[in-house]
Amino acid sequence: MTASLLLSVLSTAFLATAVSAFIGVPQIKAPLHFPHYEQCDPRWANDTMGIVGNGWRSTICGEGCAMSSTAMALAGLGVTINGTAVTPKSLNQWLIDNNGYVCLADDCDNLVLTAPERLSPVMSLIGESQKPSYEEIAATITYERIIHVAHVKNDSHFVLLTGVPSVNTTDELGFFVHDPYYNVTFYPYGNISDIIRFKINDYPVYKQCDSQWGSNIMGKNNATICEVGCLMSSISSAIAGTGITIPPHRIVSNPATVNVFLQTHPGGFVDNSSALNESVIPEINPLRIQWPADGMHHSNDLSFATIKQYIDQKQPRIVIANVMHGQHFVLVVGYRNDNDTLVVNDPGFNRNTYSYSQDVVGWRIFDMK
């Protein structure tokens, strides 16, 4: 079986959806569990993939290994289409309806690899490249930071990497997989050529102009969350994604609840302004939030590699980028493998990427656990 050639079409356009206010206490994040979909399942095996164009179109059974692996990843992250967990059938139709395929080299079944992040911000493309080291792949699977769709069988097939054996029972290091076509549950590291990687985004997208809180006043100069709440909205997203609640009633973090906390705590806003005081944020939960000594950066003085390390490590650091000539803040949730593109939760605009080299003028770094 020959897998479709995959094309990454990078785009800064992003259909961001405001997240509804949460009620009650958030659930503790459970370990990821991915459903096992077979591309030749009779429920979707004969569905045609791709788009009409100058090239052939196959079926999900014929060439749907990468798409089926992506469907497993999205479903495991809780993504739905029309209220139902993503399947190869529903994802294929969504891709057809939303410019998720492209024709290339007489093949019109090529996935646009940035399409999944248009469906949901829970995972964003890093890129397709030669495989990283075994240790790097194993760590990011164990820490649940990155989704890996691996090219195997001499570049003819894709599978979803799902786990790392605690003790390898073979002579070769390898990974547990969900294989959408073959009855195989383990592939040695040496059988993997390249990998499509997606960054997992644990943080909700909060829009500062959401009608639920956009008109709420910040600070003491009558400015609203909609007008100046980008930093606070980014921080509230990070707090919510980390599972930290807002006292005294331990309600879920969002721009409204964090704003009330700052309004009711001395020094929450600087003087008579609407500028929040970062050093007060840890008072939300001193055991779980720190404003570290290296938290404030008035210039782009952190390397791209450092940002990647911060958000990929076992206990990720919260990275907020100051962009648009210092006039806006966004929460960094991913990156591309071009060593310049940052993927973000943008509280103010319908976009999800910024250039590290062209757009960033500073950083705010928090430690949350």
Disulfide bonds with the S-S distance in Angstrom:
Cys40-Cys61 1.98
Cys103-Cys108 2.00
Cys209-Cys226 1.93
